[in-house]
Amino acid sequence: MNIPFSPPDISETEIQEVVSALKSGWITTGPKTKEFERQIKSYIGVDGCACLNSATAAMELTLRLLGVGPGDEVITSAYTYTATASVIDHVGAKIVFLDTAKDSFEMDYDRLGEAITSKTKVIMPVDLAGKICDYDRIYDIINEKKSIFQPSNKLQKSIGRITILADSAHGFGAEKRGLRSGNFADFTSFSFHAVKNLTTAEGGAVVWKSIEGIEDEWIYNQYMLASLHGQSKDALAKTKLGAWEYDILYPAYKCNMTDINAAIGLKQLERYDGLLARRKEIIEKYDKAFLDSGLMPLKHFDSDSKSSGHLYLLRIPGFDVEMRNELIKKLAEKTIATNVHYKPLPMMSAYKNFGFDIKDYPNAYEMYENEITLPLHTKLTDEQVDYIIDNTLQILKDLEK
């Protein structure tokens, strides 16, 4: 039984929609991308959405829209993928890592206030594995710090405090108090990469809540300009009779979503409630087996919230890195692919070179050293889930002898 870690779930409906895009003559940004944006707004219940080629682009363009740059500071979690932090460096701002709370994958909110300075412009929480962070707590903290906030552009001034930019790459469809991810932060980025719950092969989106004094259409146009070289007209607008001429308003970037990608996303969105339901079934099956065995899975569901169920993070009490890695190796021998989410960024060479030291993030290290991520995807059969559970528990028993 060969079990891959996270294959895409592509049905015939997605294939036919891609064929439709190819036959239409629109294979770059066009009507399907615009429709995908409209449907995302409707699904989440937000005021604005711009589709791009990745969540990374969504985060970076948002930082640039906010005017974040040299001399500014952006706070994020040390326990995340590099994309969250790399975009801070791309715009020239200072990365400020926060340790996780004890026995938590979320940043330590008790220490967040201490990390905020007059240079702090943005906080980037991470909805790891699809579980929505405690945004109420974050808002309380930044509102307490409003008196030291120093806006550097019109958008920041309109917001009137530190901006919250959520890295919800894993969180599309997650809910808290009946609201979907995208309704909590000022701006929220999503990933539609090949391994995500909803995929467009490559792709992402940023959504936002309306900001007083700023038109949503203006924000949308800024994303379009930034993602298409600063060109005043996209390809769709240039098809109007006699409308070939355009201007370059500033030298920008190239990170738009294509209609081929959007075609996949449109049909994935139609199937998405069923995909989320299947993920929940698998999580509940895992939880029943592992909680009874004294293991520590991330809690995806409670009375207040529903995770998107993107990753199954499992901690093994008493294990260190070597024992965890041996478990990964033994599972691989049983043809079960697993992973680790994540090796904290202060352990990576790029961030060590910035001067970060994992010793300053002991809680993040403790979460990492005994964490293993098991397969969680909608191509898994119940038989395969049982196979994963049985082999994991047996190997753990053997390793603990």
VEXROVEX-817400 format. One record per residue (C-alpha): x, y, z; residue in three letters. Coordinates in Angstrom, 3 decimals. Example, Ala and Ser with C-alpha at 12.3 -4.5 7.8 and 13.67 -1.06 7.14 Angstrom:
c1: 12.300, c2: -4.500, c3: 7.800, rest: ALA
c1: 13.670, c2: -1.060, c3: 7.140, rest: SER
end
This chain:
c1: 0.000, c2: 0.000, c3: 0.000, rest: MET
c1: 1.714, c2: 3.193, c3: -1.211, rest: ASN
c1: 0.439, c2: 6.338, c3: 0.529, rest: ILE
c1: 1.656, c2: 9.707, c3: -0.793, rest: PRO
c1: 1.685, c2: 12.707, c3: 1.524, rest: PHE
c1: -0.558, c2: 15.189, c3: -0.287, rest: SER
c1: -1.618, c2: 14.526, c3: -3.883, rest: PRO
c1: -4.055, c2: 16.953, c3: -5.562, rest: PRO
c1: -7.708, c2: 15.889, c3: -5.775, rest: ASP
c1: -8.588, c2: 16.674, c3: -9.404, rest: ILE
c1: -11.845, c2: 15.402, c3: -10.881, rest: SER
c1: -13.189, c2: 15.347, c3: -14.408, rest: GLU
c1: -15.088, c2: 18.593, c3: -13.731, rest: THR
c1: -11.824, c2: 20.512, c3: -13.224, rest: GLU
c1: -10.356, c2: 18.950, c3: -16.351, rest: ILE
c1: -13.346, c2: 19.986, c3: -18.460, rest: GLN
c1: -13.241, c2: 23.536, c3: -17.077, rest: GLU
c1: -9.565, c2: 23.808, c3: -18.044, rest: VAL
c1: -10.452, c2: 22.525, c3: -21.527, rest: VAL
c1: -13.144, c2: 25.209, c3: -21.648, rest: SER
c1: -10.548, c2: 27.854, c3: -20.788, rest: ALA
c1: -8.152, c2: 26.574, c3: -23.442, rest: LEU
c1: -10.861, c2: 26.581, c3: -26.090, rest: LYS
c1: -12.105, c2: 30.044, c3: -25.112, rest: SER
c1: -8.946, c2: 31.790, c3: -26.241, rest: GLY
c1: -8.434, c2: 33.246, c3: -22.747, rest: TRP
c1: -5.583, c2: 31.433, c3: -21.040, rest: ILE
c1: -4.092, c2: 34.359, c3: -19.111, rest: THR
c1: -5.946, c2: 36.662, c3: -16.695, rest: THR
c1: -9.475, c2: 36.984, c3: -18.026, rest: GLY
c1: -13.134, c2: 36.219, c3: -17.317, rest: PRO
c1: -12.565, c2: 33.011, c3: -15.340, rest: LYS
c1: -10.121, c2: 34.749, c3: -12.998, rest: THR
c1: -12.587, c2: 37.591, c3: -12.440, rest: LYS
c1: -15.368, c2: 35.084, c3: -11.764, rest: GLU
c1: -13.157, c2: 33.179, c3: -9.328, rest: PHE
c1: -12.539, c2: 36.431, c3: -7.438, rest: GLU
c1: -16.281, c2: 37.105, c3: -7.248, rest: ARG
c1: -16.993, c2: 33.613, c3: -5.988, rest: GLN
c1: -14.268, c2: 33.782, c3: -3.332, rest: ILE
c1: -15.736, c2: 37.058, c3: -2.034, rest: LYS
c1: -19.171, c2: 35.464, c3: -1.873, rest: SER
c1: -17.908, c2: 32.270, c3: -0.223, rest: TYR
c1: -16.025, c2: 34.129, c3: 2.500, rest: ILE
c1: -18.316, c2: 37.140, c3: 2.829, rest: GLY
c1: -15.717, c2: 39.875, c3: 2.387, rest: VAL
c1: -15.552, c2: 43.167, c3: 0.518, rest: ASP
c1: -12.551, c2: 42.606, c3: -1.720, rest: GLY
c1: -10.523, c2: 39.853, c3: -3.370, rest: CYS
c1: -7.593, c2: 39.805, c3: -5.779, rest: ALA
c1: -6.312, c2: 36.540, c3: -7.239, rest: CYS
c1: -2.560, c2: 36.263, c3: -7.796, rest: LEU
c1: -0.031, c2: 33.567, c3: -8.614, rest: ASN
c1: 0.707, c2: 32.670, c3: -4.959, rest: SER
c1: 0.026, c2: 33.493, c3: -1.339, rest: ALA
c1: 3.608, c2: 34.751, c3: -1.218, rest: THR
c1: 2.817, c2: 37.369, c3: -3.851, rest: ALA
c1: -0.374, c2: 38.242, c3: -1.968, rest: ALA
c1: 1.586, c2: 38.937, c3: 1.218, rest: MET
c1: 4.386, c2: 40.860, c3: -0.465, rest: GLU
c1: 2.092, c2: 43.059, c3: -2.544, rest: LEU
c1: 0.048, c2: 43.801, c3: 0.567, rest: THR
c1: 3.147, c2: 44.931, c3: 2.437, rest: LEU
c1: 4.054, c2: 47.140, c3: -0.518, rest: ARG
c1: 0.490, c2: 48.503, c3: -0.707, rest: LEU
c1: 0.840, c2: 49.434, c3: 2.959, rest: LEU
c1: 4.092, c2: 51.245, c3: 2.215, rest: GLY
c1: 6.140, c2: 48.945, c3: 4.460, rest: VAL
c1: 9.855, c2: 49.242, c3: 3.804, rest: GLY
c1: 13.277, c2: 50.054, c3: 5.276, rest: PRO
c1: 13.100, c2: 51.313, c3: 8.843, rest: GLY
c1: 9.837, c2: 49.442, c3: 9.522, rest: ASP
c1: 9.303, c2: 46.304, c3: 11.572, rest: GLU
c1: 6.942, c2: 43.400, c3: 10.938, rest: VAL
c1: 6.190, c2: 40.799, c3: 13.606, rest: ILE
c1: 5.468, c2: 37.181, c3: 12.780, rest: THR
c1: 5.819, c2: 33.711, c3: 14.267, rest: SER
c1: 9.118, c2: 31.838, c3: 14.340, rest: ALA
c1: 7.067, c2: 28.700, c3: 13.629, rest: TYR
c1: 6.108, c2: 29.047, c3: 9.987, rest: THR
c1: 7.225, c2: 28.463, c3: 6.417, rest: TYR
c1: 9.812, c2: 30.833, c3: 4.962, rest: THR
c1: 7.291, c2: 32.630, c3: 2.716, rest: ALA
c1: 5.821, c2: 34.443, c3: 5.726, rest: THR
c1: 9.154, c2: 35.963, c3: 6.672, rest: ALA
c1: 10.858, c2: 36.247, c3: 3.283, rest: SER
c1: 8.328, c2: 38.805, c3: 2.044, rest: VAL
c1: 9.238, c2: 41.042, c3: 4.983, rest: ILE
c1: 12.850, c2: 40.956, c3: 3.866, rest: ASP
c1: 11.856, c2: 41.507, c3: 0.222, rest: HIS
c1: 10.343, c2: 44.906, c3: 1.059, rest: VAL
c1: 13.357, c2: 45.881, c3: 3.167, rest: GLY
c1: 11.668, c2: 45.793, c3: 6.565, rest: ALA
c1: 13.039, c2: 44.167, c3: 9.711, rest: LYS
c1: 11.781, c2: 40.680, c3: 10.549, rest: ILE
c1: 10.743, c2: 40.346, c3: 14.199, rest: VAL
c1: 10.166, c2: 36.732, c3: 15.204, rest: PHE
c1: 7.977, c2: 35.849, c3: 18.156, rest: LEU
c1: 8.291, c2: 32.522, c3: 19.945, rest: ASP
c1: 5.236, c2: 30.300, c3: 20.160, rest: THR
c1: 3.372, c2: 29.998, c3: 23.427, rest: ALA
c1: 4.201, c2: 26.967, c3: 25.550, rest: LYS
c1: 2.725, c2: 23.806, c3: 23.984, rest: ASP
c1: 1.150, c2: 25.839, c3: 21.174, rest: SER
c1: 1.744, c2: 26.283, c3: 17.457, rest: PHE
c1: 0.539, c2: 29.916, c3: 17.705, rest: GLU
c1: 2.677, c2: 32.912, c3: 18.558, rest: MET
c1: 2.945, c2: 33.849, c3: 22.242, rest: ASP
c1: 0.318, c2: 36.560, c3: 22.570, rest: TYR
c1: 1.537, c2: 37.333, c3: 26.111, rest: ASP
c1: 4.807, c2: 38.553, c3: 24.591, rest: ARG
c1: 3.353, c2: 40.281, c3: 21.546, rest: LEU
c1: 2.894, c2: 43.623, c3: 23.281, rest: GLY
c1: 6.557, c2: 43.619, c3: 24.347, rest: GLU
c1: 7.663, c2: 43.120, c3: 20.727, rest: ALA
c1: 5.713, c2: 46.121, c3: 19.404, rest: ILE
c1: 7.635, c2: 49.371, c3: 18.915, rest: THR
c1: 6.936, c2: 52.682, c3: 17.191, rest: SER
c1: 8.476, c2: 51.069, c3: 14.077, rest: LYS
c1: 5.992, c2: 48.175, c3: 13.999, rest: THR
c1: 3.709, c2: 48.507, c3: 10.984, rest: LYS
c1: 2.276, c2: 44.999, c3: 10.515, rest: VAL
c1: 1.664, c2: 41.807, c3: 12.470, rest: ILE
c1: 1.457, c2: 38.587, c3: 10.447, rest: MET
c1: -0.240, c2: 35.765, c3: 12.387, rest: PRO
c1: -0.100, c2: 32.272, c3: 10.864, rest: VAL
c1: -3.217, c2: 30.077, c3: 10.710, rest: ASP
c1: -1.092, c2: 26.944, c3: 10.882, rest: LEU
c1: -2.700, c2: 23.732, c3: 9.603, rest: ALA
c1: -5.902, c2: 25.680, c3: 8.956, rest: GLY
c1: -6.682, c2: 26.637, c3: 12.560, rest: LYS
c1: -7.662, c2: 30.290, c3: 12.957, rest: ILE
c1: -5.518, c2: 32.283, c3: 15.398, rest: CYS
c1: -6.807, c2: 34.327, c3: 18.338, rest: ASP
c1: -7.419, c2: 37.552, c3: 16.423, rest: TYR
c1: -9.483, c2: 39.058, c3: 19.245, rest: ASP
c1: -6.408, c2: 38.908, c3: 21.451, rest: ARG
c1: -4.220, c2: 40.433, c3: 18.737, rest: ILE
c1: -6.631, c2: 43.334, c3: 18.193, rest: TYR
c1: -6.753, c2: 44.005, c3: 21.934, rest: ASP
c1: -2.966, c2: 44.209, c3: 22.061, rest: ILE
c1: -2.506, c2: 46.472, c3: 19.041, rest: ILE
c1: -5.307, c2: 48.777, c3: 20.170, rest: ASN
c1: -3.471, c2: 49.185, c3: 23.474, rest: GLU
c1: -0.440, c2: 50.297, c3: 21.427, rest: LYS
c1: -2.277, c2: 52.767, c3: 19.147, rest: LYS
c1: -0.655, c2: 55.760, c3: 20.835, rest: SER
c1: 2.828, c2: 54.786, c3: 19.582, rest: ILE
c1: 1.756, c2: 53.827, c3: 16.064, rest: PHE
c1: 3.301, c2: 56.015, c3: 13.363, rest: GLN
c1: 1.603, c2: 55.631, c3: 9.946, rest: PRO
c1: 3.759, c2: 56.156, c3: 6.878, rest: SER
c1: 1.181, c2: 56.238, c3: 4.069, rest: ASN
c1: -2.498, c2: 57.026, c3: 3.456, rest: LYS
c1: -3.660, c2: 53.440, c3: 3.857, rest: LEU
c1: -1.888, c2: 52.995, c3: 7.179, rest: GLN
c1: -3.322, c2: 56.316, c3: 8.353, rest: LYS
c1: -6.852, c2: 55.234, c3: 7.409, rest: SER
c1: -6.439, c2: 51.979, c3: 9.368, rest: ILE
c1: -5.118, c2: 54.040, c3: 12.279, rest: GLY
c1: -3.182, c2: 51.263, c3: 14.005, rest: ARG
c1: -0.865, c2: 48.362, c3: 13.248, rest: ILE
c1: -2.258, c2: 46.359, c3: 10.334, rest: THR
c1: -3.009, c2: 42.656, c3: 10.707, rest: ILE
c1: -2.027, c2: 40.664, c3: 7.615, rest: LEU
c1: -2.971, c2: 37.021, c3: 8.116, rest: ALA
c1: -0.935, c2: 34.256, c3: 6.565, rest: ASP
c1: -3.887, c2: 31.909, c3: 6.115, rest: SER
c1: -2.198, c2: 29.901, c3: 3.373, rest: ALA
c1: -3.611, c2: 26.793, c3: 5.082, rest: HIS
c1: -6.886, c2: 28.316, c3: 6.211, rest: GLY
c1: -9.259, c2: 28.670, c3: 3.272, rest: PHE
c1: -12.701, c2: 27.619, c3: 4.528, rest: GLY
c1: -11.783, c2: 27.549, c3: 8.223, rest: ALA
c1: -14.410, c2: 29.035, c3: 10.544, rest: GLU
c1: -14.624, c2: 30.702, c3: 13.928, rest: LYS
c1: -17.879, c2: 31.835, c3: 15.521, rest: ARG
c1: -19.614, c2: 31.186, c3: 12.215, rest: GLY
c1: -17.288, c2: 33.440, c3: 10.198, rest: LEU
c1: -14.843, c2: 32.127, c3: 7.620, rest: ARG
c1: -11.148, c2: 32.923, c3: 7.516, rest: SER
c1: -10.786, c2: 36.246, c3: 5.748, rest: GLY
c1: -13.154, c2: 38.024, c3: 8.129, rest: ASN
c1: -10.709, c2: 38.495, c3: 10.990, rest: PHE
c1: -7.552, c2: 40.242, c3: 9.800, rest: ALA
c1: -7.428, c2: 43.486, c3: 7.815, rest: ASP
c1: -5.922, c2: 41.536, c3: 4.922, rest: PHE
c1: -5.799, c2: 37.749, c3: 4.580, rest: THR
c1: -3.700, c2: 35.725, c3: 2.148, rest: SER
c1: -4.604, c2: 32.235, c3: 0.929, rest: PHE
c1: -2.606, c2: 29.649, c3: -0.989, rest: SER
c1: -4.017, c2: 27.482, c3: -3.787, rest: PHE
c1: -0.763, c2: 25.594, c3: -4.341, rest: HIS
c1: -0.873, c2: 21.973, c3: -5.524, rest: ALA
c1: -0.844, c2: 20.540, c3: -1.978, rest: VAL
c1: -3.513, c2: 22.840, c3: -0.538, rest: LYS
c1: -7.123, c2: 21.863, c3: 0.261, rest: ASN
c1: -8.341, c2: 23.888, c3: -2.716, rest: LEU
c1: -5.821, c2: 23.993, c3: -5.536, rest: THR
c1: -5.348, c2: 25.950, c3: -8.741, rest: THR
c1: -2.005, c2: 24.140, c3: -9.316, rest: ALA
c1: -0.197, c2: 27.370, c3: -8.466, rest: GLU
c1: -2.066, c2: 30.379, c3: -7.178, rest: GLY
c1: -3.231, c2: 32.448, c3: -4.275, rest: GLY
c1: -5.538, c2: 35.258, c3: -3.268, rest: ALA
c1: -5.717, c2: 38.191, c3: -0.901, rest: VAL
c1: -9.009, c2: 39.316, c3: 0.606, rest: VAL
c1: -9.756, c2: 42.355, c3: 2.722, rest: TRP
c1: -12.365, c2: 44.091, c3: 4.808, rest: LYS
c1: -13.462, c2: 47.598, c3: 3.800, rest: SER
c1: -11.353, c2: 50.410, c3: 5.251, rest: ILE
c1: -13.020, c2: 53.719, c3: 6.072, rest: GLU
c1: -12.007, c2: 56.396, c3: 3.574, rest: GLY
c1: -10.522, c2: 53.888, c3: 1.099, rest: ILE
c1: -12.524, c2: 52.478, c3: -1.805, rest: GLU
c1: -12.380, c2: 48.726, c3: -2.275, rest: ASP
c1: -12.055, c2: 49.246, c3: -6.037, rest: GLU
c1: -8.978, c2: 51.399, c3: -5.464, rest: TRP
c1: -7.368, c2: 48.618, c3: -3.380, rest: ILE
c1: -8.227, c2: 46.052, c3: -6.049, rest: TYR
c1: -6.729, c2: 48.227, c3: -8.787, rest: ASN
c1: -3.495, c2: 48.557, c3: -6.802, rest: GLN
c1: -3.142, c2: 44.774, c3: -6.716, rest: TYR
c1: -3.851, c2: 44.557, c3: -10.433, rest: MET
c1: -1.287, c2: 47.248, c3: -11.233, rest: LEU
c1: 1.340, c2: 45.698, c3: -8.974, rest: ALA
c1: 0.821, c2: 42.217, c3: -10.406, rest: SER
c1: 0.914, c2: 43.294, c3: -14.080, rest: LEU
c1: 4.036, c2: 45.458, c3: -14.410, rest: HIS
c1: 2.219, c2: 48.632, c3: -13.369, rest: GLY
c1: 0.335, c2: 48.542, c3: -16.679, rest: GLN
c1: -2.789, c2: 50.710, c3: -16.696, rest: SER
c1: -4.849, c2: 48.134, c3: -18.639, rest: LYS
c1: -4.935, c2: 44.373, c3: -18.396, rest: ASP
c1: -5.293, c2: 42.136, c3: -21.447, rest: ALA
c1: -9.067, c2: 41.951, c3: -21.009, rest: LEU
c1: -9.464, c2: 45.732, c3: -21.014, rest: ALA
c1: -7.260, c2: 46.052, c3: -24.103, rest: LYS
c1: -9.657, c2: 43.905, c3: -26.152, rest: THR
c1: -12.219, c2: 46.712, c3: -26.330, rest: LYS
c1: -12.416, c2: 48.367, c3: -29.733, rest: LEU
c1: -9.539, c2: 50.771, c3: -30.267, rest: GLY
c1: -8.338, c2: 50.321, c3: -26.693, rest: ALA
c1: -4.809, c2: 49.106, c3: -27.411, rest: TRP
c1: -3.030, c2: 52.009, c3: -25.744, rest: GLU
c1: -1.880, c2: 51.764, c3: -22.141, rest: TYR
c1: 0.514, c2: 53.430, c3: -19.746, rest: ASP
c1: 3.116, c2: 52.034, c3: -17.335, rest: ILE
c1: 2.453, c2: 53.834, c3: -14.070, rest: LEU
c1: 5.497, c2: 52.437, c3: -12.254, rest: TYR
c1: 7.911, c2: 49.509, c3: -12.722, rest: PRO
c1: 6.025, c2: 46.768, c3: -10.877, rest: ALA
c1: 5.885, c2: 42.963, c3: -10.807, rest: TYR
c1: 4.473, c2: 39.982, c3: -12.703, rest: LYS
c1: 2.421, c2: 37.714, c3: -10.470, rest: CYS
c1: -1.105, c2: 37.514, c3: -11.891, rest: ASN
c1: -3.355, c2: 34.445, c3: -11.886, rest: MET
c1: -4.253, c2: 32.907, c3: -15.248, rest: THR
c1: -7.662, c2: 31.702, c3: -16.415, rest: ASP
c1: -6.282, c2: 28.170, c3: -16.670, rest: ILE
c1: -5.497, c2: 28.253, c3: -12.940, rest: ASN
c1: -8.802, c2: 29.942, c3: -12.124, rest: ALA
c1: -10.681, c2: 27.286, c3: -14.095, rest: ALA
c1: -9.372, c2: 24.627, c3: -11.726, rest: ILE
c1: -10.236, c2: 26.788, c3: -8.738, rest: GLY
c1: -13.807, c2: 27.429, c3: -9.861, rest: LEU
c1: -14.617, c2: 23.730, c3: -9.946, rest: LYS
c1: -12.654, c2: 23.004, c3: -6.773, rest: GLN
c1: -14.796, c2: 25.613, c3: -5.028, rest: LEU
c1: -17.966, c2: 23.868, c3: -6.202, rest: GLU
c1: -16.697, c2: 20.655, c3: -4.566, rest: ARG
c1: -15.135, c2: 22.304, c3: -1.534, rest: TYR
c1: -17.751, c2: 21.614, c3: 1.144, rest: ASP
c1: -17.444, c2: 17.903, c3: 0.374, rest: GLY
c1: -13.641, c2: 18.077, c3: 0.442, rest: LEU
c1: -13.701, c2: 19.742, c3: 3.874, rest: LEU
c1: -16.188, c2: 17.198, c3: 5.191, rest: ALA
c1: -13.936, c2: 14.312, c3: 4.124, rest: ARG
c1: -10.932, c2: 15.922, c3: 5.806, rest: ARG
c1: -12.938, c2: 16.209, c3: 9.018, rest: LYS
c1: -13.843, c2: 12.507, c3: 8.866, rest: GLU
c1: -10.174, c2: 11.564, c3: 8.562, rest: ILE
c1: -9.147, c2: 13.880, c3: 11.399, rest: ILE
c1: -11.795, c2: 12.417, c3: 13.695, rest: GLU
c1: -10.628, c2: 8.898, c3: 12.834, rest: LYS
c1: -7.012, c2: 9.836, c3: 13.613, rest: TYR
c1: -7.964, c2: 11.648, c3: 16.830, rest: ASP
c1: -9.921, c2: 8.697, c3: 18.188, rest: LYS
c1: -6.928, c2: 6.390, c3: 17.739, rest: ALA
c1: -4.157, c2: 8.713, c3: 18.853, rest: PHE
c1: -5.772, c2: 10.474, c3: 21.802, rest: LEU
c1: -6.564, c2: 7.093, c3: 23.329, rest: ASP
c1: -2.846, c2: 6.271, c3: 22.968, rest: SER
c1: -1.638, c2: 9.361, c3: 24.819, rest: GLY
c1: -0.414, c2: 11.230, c3: 21.737, rest: LEU
c1: -0.983, c2: 14.957, c3: 21.185, rest: MET
c1: -2.645, c2: 15.955, c3: 17.898, rest: PRO
c1: -3.447, c2: 19.573, c3: 17.089, rest: LEU
c1: -7.062, c2: 20.207, c3: 18.078, rest: LYS
c1: -8.859, c2: 21.115, c3: 14.847, rest: HIS
c1: -12.449, c2: 21.405, c3: 16.066, rest: PHE
c1: -14.242, c2: 22.764, c3: 19.123, rest: ASP
c1: -17.542, c2: 24.462, c3: 19.943, rest: SER
c1: -16.186, c2: 27.819, c3: 18.743, rest: ASP
c1: -14.232, c2: 26.975, c3: 15.611, rest: SER
c1: -13.722, c2: 24.619, c3: 12.695, rest: LYS
c1: -10.309, c2: 24.235, c3: 11.128, rest: SER
c1: -9.909, c2: 23.770, c3: 7.388, rest: SER
c1: -8.115, c2: 20.547, c3: 8.309, rest: GLY
c1: -5.150, c2: 21.202, c3: 6.072, rest: HIS
c1: -2.492, c2: 19.310, c3: 8.052, rest: LEU
c1: -2.555, c2: 16.641, c3: 10.734, rest: TYR
c1: 0.108, c2: 17.700, c3: 13.227, rest: LEU
c1: 0.887, c2: 15.004, c3: 15.787, rest: LEU
c1: 3.257, c2: 15.408, c3: 18.733, rest: ARG
c1: 4.865, c2: 12.380, c3: 20.372, rest: ILE
c1: 5.453, c2: 13.038, c3: 24.125, rest: PRO
c1: 8.945, c2: 12.096, c3: 25.249, rest: GLY
c1: 10.382, c2: 12.004, c3: 21.738, rest: PHE
c1: 13.359, c2: 14.051, c3: 20.604, rest: ASP
c1: 14.414, c2: 14.908, c3: 17.043, rest: VAL
c1: 16.316, c2: 11.652, c3: 16.507, rest: GLU
c1: 13.408, c2: 9.494, c3: 17.657, rest: MET
c1: 10.931, c2: 11.492, c3: 15.567, rest: ARG
c1: 13.145, c2: 11.134, c3: 12.500, rest: ASN
c1: 13.409, c2: 7.393, c3: 13.112, rest: GLU
c1: 9.608, c2: 7.216, c3: 13.173, rest: LEU
c1: 9.510, c2: 9.024, c3: 9.817, rest: ILE
c1: 12.035, c2: 6.563, c3: 8.397, rest: LYS
c1: 10.140, c2: 3.516, c3: 9.675, rest: LYS
c1: 6.851, c2: 4.809, c3: 8.269, rest: LEU
c1: 8.566, c2: 5.393, c3: 4.913, rest: ALA
c1: 9.626, c2: 1.750, c3: 4.947, rest: GLU
c1: 5.918, c2: 0.962, c3: 5.217, rest: LYS
c1: 5.377, c2: 3.232, c3: 2.162, rest: THR
c1: 3.714, c2: 5.957, c3: 4.223, rest: ILE
c1: 4.969, c2: 9.434, c3: 3.334, rest: ALA
c1: 5.080, c2: 11.906, c3: 6.218, rest: THR
c1: 6.510, c2: 15.357, c3: 6.868, rest: ASN
c1: 7.365, c2: 17.895, c3: 9.586, rest: VAL
c1: 5.607, c2: 21.262, c3: 9.868, rest: HIS
c1: 7.762, c2: 23.133, c3: 10.541, rest: TYR
c1: 11.421, c2: 23.398, c3: 11.314, rest: LYS
c1: 11.396, c2: 26.849, c3: 12.989, rest: PRO
c1: 12.902, c2: 29.555, c3: 10.790, rest: LEU
c1: 15.657, c2: 30.530, c3: 13.287, rest: PRO
c1: 17.131, c2: 27.060, c3: 12.578, rest: MET
c1: 17.435, c2: 27.748, c3: 8.839, rest: MET
c1: 20.687, c2: 29.070, c3: 7.342, rest: SER
c1: 19.116, c2: 32.162, c3: 5.778, rest: ALA
c1: 17.708, c2: 33.303, c3: 9.116, rest: TYR
c1: 20.786, c2: 32.296, c3: 11.103, rest: LYS
c1: 22.637, c2: 34.660, c3: 8.771, rest: ASN
c1: 20.257, c2: 37.434, c3: 9.890, rest: PHE
c1: 21.397, c2: 36.745, c3: 13.457, rest: GLY
c1: 18.470, c2: 34.650, c3: 14.703, rest: PHE
c1: 19.236, c2: 31.845, c3: 17.171, rest: ASP
c1: 16.827, c2: 29.017, c3: 17.974, rest: ILE
c1: 17.902, c2: 29.254, c3: 21.630, rest: LYS
c1: 15.813, c2: 32.417, c3: 21.795, rest: ASP
c1: 12.723, c2: 30.445, c3: 20.726, rest: TYR
c1: 12.622, c2: 27.459, c3: 23.099, rest: PRO
c1: 8.874, c2: 26.872, c3: 22.852, rest: ASN
c1: 8.988, c2: 26.717, c3: 19.051, rest: ALA
c1: 11.836, c2: 24.214, c3: 19.261, rest: TYR
c1: 9.887, c2: 22.019, c3: 21.701, rest: GLU
c1: 6.921, c2: 21.970, c3: 19.307, rest: MET
c1: 9.193, c2: 20.998, c3: 16.432, rest: TYR
c1: 11.339, c2: 18.313, c3: 18.033, rest: GLU
c1: 8.569, c2: 15.754, c3: 18.512, rest: ASN
c1: 6.139, c2: 16.749, c3: 15.734, rest: GLU
c1: 5.262, c2: 14.587, c3: 12.751, rest: ILE
c1: 2.704, c2: 15.402, c3: 10.052, rest: THR
c1: 0.688, c2: 12.443, c3: 8.824, rest: LEU
c1: -1.028, c2: 12.232, c3: 5.427, rest: PRO
c1: -4.327, c2: 14.135, c3: 5.377, rest: LEU
c1: -5.983, c2: 14.450, c3: 2.001, rest: HIS
c1: -9.211, c2: 13.561, c3: 0.244, rest: THR
c1: -7.684, c2: 10.775, c3: -1.864, rest: LYS
c1: -7.175, c2: 8.668, c3: 1.274, rest: LEU
c1: -9.462, c2: 5.677, c3: 1.705, rest: THR
c1: -10.640, c2: 4.469, c3: 5.120, rest: ASP
c1: -8.468, c2: 1.393, c3: 4.598, rest: GLU
c1: -5.407, c2: 3.591, c3: 4.078, rest: GLN
c1: -6.206, c2: 5.682, c3: 7.162, rest: VAL
c1: -6.423, c2: 2.486, c3: 9.224, rest: ASP
c1: -3.108, c2: 1.343, c3: 7.726, rest: TYR
c1: -1.459, c2: 4.636, c3: 8.748, rest: ILE
c1: -2.880, c2: 4.442, c3: 12.268, rest: ILE
c1: -1.939, c2: 0.804, c3: 12.810, rest: ASP
c1: 1.609, c2: 1.236, c3: 11.551, rest: ASN
c1: 2.188, c2: 4.475, c3: 13.471, rest: THR
c1: 1.072, c2: 2.930, c3: 16.755, rest: LEU
c1: 3.044, c2: -0.293, c3: 16.171, rest: GLN
c1: 6.246, c2: 1.537, c3: 15.244, rest: ILE
c1: 5.892, c2: 3.799, c3: 18.277, rest: LEU
c1: 5.490, c2: 0.753, c3: 20.495, rest: LYS
c1: 8.616, c2: -0.804, c3: 18.977, rest: ASP
c1: 10.658, c2: 2.399, c3: 19.331, rest: LEU
c1: 9.689, c2: 2.824, c3: 22.997, rest: GLU
c1: 10.922, c2: -0.653, c3: 23.974, rest: LYS
end
